[in-house]
Amino acid sequence: MIAATDSLNAEVWHRKIMNGYWIVLAFMLIAQVLFVLCADQLRLKSSPGTESGYLFIASNILIVICVASAEIWLRSTLQYNKQAIVGCGFIISYLFYFVIEPFVDGAQMALMMPIMISLIYFDRKLLYTLGLFSIFFYAAVYFGLERVYLKKPLLEFIAMEFVFLLFLLMARAVIIRSKETGEYLEQLTKSEQGLLVERAISDKLLKIDALTGLYNHKTFHEYLDSLLEQCENNGLMLQLALFDIDNFKRVNDTYGHWVGDLVLKEVAAKVGGKIGLNDFAARYGGEEFAVIFTDRNCSEAYSAAEELRLTIEQMEHPYAGGHPITVSIGLCRYQLGDGKEQLFRKTDDALYQAKRSGKNRVVTSSVDPQEANILSYGRI
């Protein structure tokens, strides 16, 4: 939200306003020099006489001193910088006015500088303070100097006060509008963040199996396709493990589907907790699960699968009569050029072999003769 000075980068804006003072001062001095040099040739309104020349020069010197003092203050202290900048602007606005008023119509516009500065800071309190002070200060200048010595009409004073009031109200409207815009943008940002969160949650729900919390069948195949491409292009090592829960139909028929769901959840939790950071686990369908091991050789993948089997076997299931729940696992290393279909065929064959040879074991499928017979027999 656009707030006052603290929400903006105050130090940056101090520097920008100070640079603006120097630029205005430089242009003003150049313009005055040109005015003095060319006044007679161009037959301009007037030129400074001998009596007013000293006041003219003194005002310019005071402007330079004021801007230089503000510059020194800004460079030497971290406190009250805004007050120093605003005070400098107020002083030089009246000095500018005294310098250019005899020669330029509408010189009173220079007195609007303090109000414009408060608008830059988007500081409503500062705006009210400077606006009201400018109204009363100009009244003092008018009745103390201009009306007495310059015989300026009262109508000009009234018009100028109305201009002050108009600038004050317009600046106030800009600050209020800016605040409203900031609040709207903040709400819009929060709304967009909420939509991003909702989208992320929706994407996750589309990828996650609702019962087990593992990735679902579709996401598994998307991820596997990407990894197989890496295998073919960059030589990534990949091992695929397919396993399902032994005698799961008997669990459902004996204890009910709600117990079967509990078993699926607990097994999935163990699988998700035991795999490595570079591995990927999914519920492949029904009581069947799939794990992709990456950056592991055959013996490492076999050890990881065997650890999963033992961990699941050692789980306790009091709601299932205390009987152990076991899994059979088929494991296969991806061979370059096989493709996904061949990888699944080999892995399915290994899983079928694990089921047919007594269940509760890991069977590997490999073209490597030294790895072709790796079987582990556990408790049935």
C-alpha positions in Angstrom: 0.0 0.0 0.0 1.2 3.5 -0.8 1.7 5.1 2.6 3.7 8.1 3.7 7.4 8.5 3.7 8.2 5.2 5.4 6.6 3.1 2.6 8.5 4.9 0.0 12.3 4.8 -0.4 12.7 8.0 1.6 16.4 8.4 1.1 16.2 8.0 -2.6 13.5 10.7 -2.8 15.4 13.0 -0.6 18.2 12.8 -3.1 15.9 13.3 -6.1 14.3 16.4 -4.6 17.7 17.8 -3.7 18.9 17.3 -7.2 15.8 19.0 -8.4 16.6 22.0 -6.3 20.1 22.2 -7.8 18.7 21.9 -11.4 16.1 24.6 -10.8 18.7 26.9 -9.2 21.0 26.4 -12.1 18.3 27.2 -14.7 17.2 30.2 -12.7 20.6 31.7 -12.4 21.2 31.2 -16.1 17.9 32.7 -17.0 18.6 35.8 -14.8 22.0 36.3 -16.4 20.4 36.1 -19.9 17.6 38.4 -18.7 20.0 41.1 -17.5 22.1 40.9 -20.6 19.2 41.0 -23.1 16.6 43.1 -21.3 17.4 46.3 -23.2 17.6 44.6 -26.7 14.4 42.6 -26.2 12.6 45.5 -24.5 11.4 43.2 -21.7 9.0 44.2 -18.9 11.6 45.7 -16.6 15.1 45.2 -15.4 16.6 45.5 -11.9 17.5 49.1 -11.0 20.3 50.2 -8.8 18.2 50.3 -5.6 16.6 46.9 -6.1 19.8 45.3 -7.5 21.3 44.7 -4.1 18.1 43.0 -2.9 18.0 41.0 -6.2 21.6 39.8 -5.6 21.0 39.2 -1.9 18.0 37.0 -2.7 20.0 34.9 -5.1 22.8 34.5 -2.6 20.3 33.4 0.1 18.9 30.8 -2.3 22.3 29.4 -3.0 23.1 29.3 0.8 19.8 27.6 1.5 20.2 24.9 -1.1 23.8 24.3 -0.1 22.8 24.1 3.6 20.2 21.5 2.8 22.7 19.5 0.8 25.2 19.6 3.7 22.5 18.5 6.1 21.4 15.7 3.8 25.0 14.4 3.5 26.0 14.7 7.2 23.0 13.4 9.2 20.3 10.7 9.1 17.8 12.6 11.2 15.1 15.0 10.1 16.1 14.8 6.5 12.6 15.3 5.3 12.1 18.3 7.5 15.3 19.8 6.1 14.3 19.2 2.5 10.8 20.6 3.0 12.1 23.6 5.0 14.6 24.4 2.2 11.8 24.1 -0.4 9.6 26.5 1.5 12.3 29.1 2.0 13.6 29.0 -1.6 10.0 29.1 -3.0 9.6 32.6 -1.4 13.1 33.7 -2.4 12.3 32.6 -6.0 9.1 34.6 -5.8 10.9 37.8 -4.6 13.5 37.4 -7.3 11.2 36.8 -10.3 8.0 38.6 -9.3 9.1 42.0 -10.6 9.8 40.6 -14.0 7.5 37.6 -14.6 3.7 37.4 -14.5 2.3 34.6 -12.4 5.4 34.4 -10.2 3.1 33.3 -7.4 3.2 29.8 -8.8 6.6 29.4 -7.2 4.9 29.5 -3.8 3.2 26.2 -4.7 6.5 24.3 -4.3 6.0 23.2 -0.7 2.6 21.7 -1.5 4.1 19.8 -4.5 6.9 18.5 -2.3 4.4 17.1 0.2 2.6 15.5 -2.7 5.9 13.8 -3.7 6.1 12.2 -0.3 2.4 11.2 -0.3 2.3 12.6 3.3 -1.2 13.9 4.1 -0.2 15.4 7.4 2.7 17.2 5.8 0.4 18.5 3.1 -2.1 20.0 5.6 0.7 21.5 7.6 2.5 23.1 4.7 -0.8 24.1 3.0 -2.2 25.9 6.0 1.1 27.5 6.8 1.5 28.7 3.3 -1.9 30.3 3.3 -1.2 32.2 6.6 2.4 33.0 5.7 1.4 34.5 2.3 -1.2 36.6 4.1 1.5 38.0 6.4 3.7 38.7 3.4 0.9 40.4 1.5 -0.3 42.6 4.4 3.2 43.2 5.8 5.1 43.9 2.5 3.2 43.8 -0.8 0.1 45.8 0.2 2.2 48.4 2.1 5.2 48.8 -0.3 3.9 47.5 -3.7 0.3 48.6 -3.3 -1.0 45.3 -4.6 -4.8 45.1 -4.8 -6.7 43.0 -2.3 -8.3 41.0 -5.1 -4.9 39.6 -6.1 -4.4 38.4 -2.5 -7.8 36.8 -2.4 -7.2 35.1 -5.7 -3.8 33.8 -4.5 -5.3 32.4 -1.3 -7.9 30.6 -3.4 -5.1 29.2 -5.6 -3.4 27.9 -2.4 -6.6 26.3 -1.3 -7.2 24.8 -4.7 -3.7 23.3 -4.9 -4.2 21.9 -1.3 -7.5 20.2 -2.2 -6.1 18.8 -5.4 -3.0 17.4 -3.7 -5.2 15.9 -1.0 -7.3 14.2 -3.7 -4.2 12.8 -5.4 -2.9 11.4 -2.1 -6.3 9.8 -1.3 -6.6 8.4 -4.7 -3.1 7.0 -4.6 -3.8 5.4 -1.3 -7.0 3.8 -2.7 -5.0 2.6 -5.7 -2.4 1.1 -3.4 -5.0 -0.7 -1.4 -6.7 -2.0 -4.5 -3.3 -3.2 -5.9 -2.6 -4.9 -2.5 -6.0 -6.6 -2.6 -5.4 -7.6 -6.2 -2.0 -9.0 -5.3 -3.4 -11.0 -2.4 -6.2 -12.2 -4.7 -3.6 -13.4 -7.3 -1.6 -15.0 -4.6 -4.7 -16.8 -3.4 -5.4 -18.0 -6.9 -1.8 -19.2 -7.2 -2.1 -21.2 -4.0 -5.5 -22.6 -5.1 -4.0 -23.5 -8.4 -1.0 -25.2 -6.7 -3.3 -27.1 -4.5 -5.5 -28.1 -7.5 -2.4 -29.2 -9.4 -1.2 -31.3 -6.4 -4.7 -32.9 -6.0 -4.6 -33.9 -9.7 -1.2 -35.5 -9.2 -1.8 -37.2 -5.8 -3.7 -40.3 -5.0 -6.4 -39.3 -2.5 -6.3 -42.4 -0.4 -2.5 -43.0 0.0 -1.0 -39.5 -0.6 1.5 -41.0 -3.1 1.5 -39.8 -6.7 -1.2 -41.3 -8.9 -0.9 -43.5 -12.0 -1.1 -40.6 -14.5 1.6 -38.6 -12.8 3.8 -41.7 -12.5 3.8 -42.2 -16.2 4.5 -38.6 -17.0 7.5 -38.6 -14.6 8.7 -41.9 -16.0 8.6 -40.7 -19.6 10.7 -37.7 -18.6 13.2 -39.9 -16.8 13.5 -42.4 -19.7 14.3 -39.5 -22.0 17.1 -38.6 -19.6 18.3 -42.2 -19.6 18.5 -42.2 -23.4 20.1 -38.8 -23.8 22.3 -38.5 -20.7 22.9 -42.0 -19.5 20.8 -41.7 -16.3 20.6 -44.9 -14.3 17.1 -46.0 -13.5 15.6 -49.0 -11.7 11.8 -49.6 -11.7 10.2 -51.6 -8.9 6.6 -52.8 -9.0 5.1 -54.4 -6.0 1.7 -55.3 -4.6 0.4 -56.4 -1.2 0.2 -60.2 -0.9 -3.2 -61.7 -0.3 -4.8 -58.3 -0.2 -8.2 -59.6 -1.4 -8.3 -61.9 1.6 -7.7 -58.8 3.9 -10.7 -57.0 2.3 -12.9 -60.1 2.4 -12.0 -60.9 6.0 -11.9 -57.6 7.7 -13.7 -55.2 5.4 -12.7 -52.6 2.9 -12.1 -49.9 5.5 -9.3 -52.1 7.0 -8.0 -52.6 3.5 -7.9 -48.9 3.1 -6.0 -48.6 6.3 -3.4 -51.1 5.1 -3.0 -49.2 1.9 -2.4 -46.0 3.7 0.1 -47.5 6.2 2.0 -49.3 3.4 2.1 -46.1 1.3 3.3 -44.1 4.3 6.2 -46.5 4.8 7.1 -46.5 1.1 7.0 -42.7 1.0 9.2 -42.4 4.1 11.8 -44.9 3.1 12.6 -43.9 -0.5 15.4 -41.4 -1.2 15.2 -37.8 -2.3 15.9 -38.7 -5.9 13.4 -41.6 -6.0 9.7 -41.5 -6.9 6.8 -43.5 -5.5 3.3 -43.8 -6.8 0.2 -45.9 -6.3 0.0 -47.7 -9.5 -3.5 -49.1 -9.1 -5.5 -51.1 -6.5 -3.0 -52.7 -4.1 -0.1 -52.2 -6.5 2.7 -49.6 -6.0 5.6 -48.4 -8.1 8.9 -47.0 -7.2 11.5 -45.4 -9.5 15.0 -45.5 -8.2 17.4 -43.1 -9.9 21.2 -42.8 -9.7 21.5 -46.3 -8.1 23.2 -49.3 -9.5 21.5 -52.7 -9.4 22.8 -53.8 -6.0 21.9 -50.4 -4.4 18.4 -50.5 -5.9 18.0 -54.2 -4.7 19.0 -53.2 -1.2 16.5 -50.4 -1.1 13.7 -52.6 -2.4 14.6 -55.3 0.2 14.6 -52.7 3.0 11.1 -51.7 1.9 10.0 -55.3 1.9 11.4 -56.0 5.4 10.0 -52.7 6.8 6.5 -53.5 5.5 6.7 -57.1 6.8 7.6 -55.8 10.3 4.6 -53.5 10.6 1.9 -54.3 13.1 -1.8 -54.4 12.1 -3.9 -55.1 15.2 -7.1 -54.2 13.3 -6.2 -57.0 10.8 -6.0 -59.7 13.4 -2.3 -59.0 14.0 -1.3 -60.9 10.9 1.7 -59.5 9.0 1.2 -57.7 5.7 3.8 -58.6 3.1 4.6 -57.4 -0.4 6.2 -59.0 -3.4 8.5 -56.9 -5.5 9.7 -57.1 -9.0 12.8 -55.0 -9.9 14.3 -54.2 -13.2 17.1 -52.0 -14.5 16.4 -49.9 -17.6 18.5 -50.9 -20.6 19.2 -48.3 -23.2 16.9 -48.7 -26.2 14.3 -50.9 -24.3 11.6 -48.2 -24.1 8.9 -48.0 -21.5 6.9 -51.0 -22.7 9.9 -53.4 -22.5 10.8 -52.0 -19.1 7.3 -52.8 -17.8 7.2 -56.2 -19.3 10.5 -57.2 -17.6 9.4 -55.7 -14.3 6.0 -57.4 -14.5 7.8 -60.7 -15.2 10.0 -60.2 -12.2 6.9 -59.4 -10.0 5.1 -62.5 -11.4 8.1 -64.6 -10.5 8.1 -63.2 -7.0 4.5 -64.1 -6.6 4.8 -67.6 -8.1 7.9 -68.5 -6.0 6.2 -67.9 -2.7 5.6 -64.1 -2.3 7.1 -61.8 0.3 10.4 -61.4 -1.7 12.3 -59.3 -4.2 13.0 -60.6 -7.6 15.2 -58.8 -10.1 15.2 -59.0 -13.9 18.5 -58.2 -15.5 20.5 -59.1 -18.6 23.6 -59.2 -16.5 24.2 -62.9 -15.7 25.7 -62.0 -12.4 22.5 -60.2 -11.4 20.0 -62.4 -13.1 19.5 -64.8 -10.1 19.2 -62.3 -7.3 16.2 -63.5 -5.2 15.5 -62.9 -1.6 13.2 -65.1 0.3 11.5 -63.7 3.4 8.8 -64.9 5.7 5.5 -65.8 4.0 
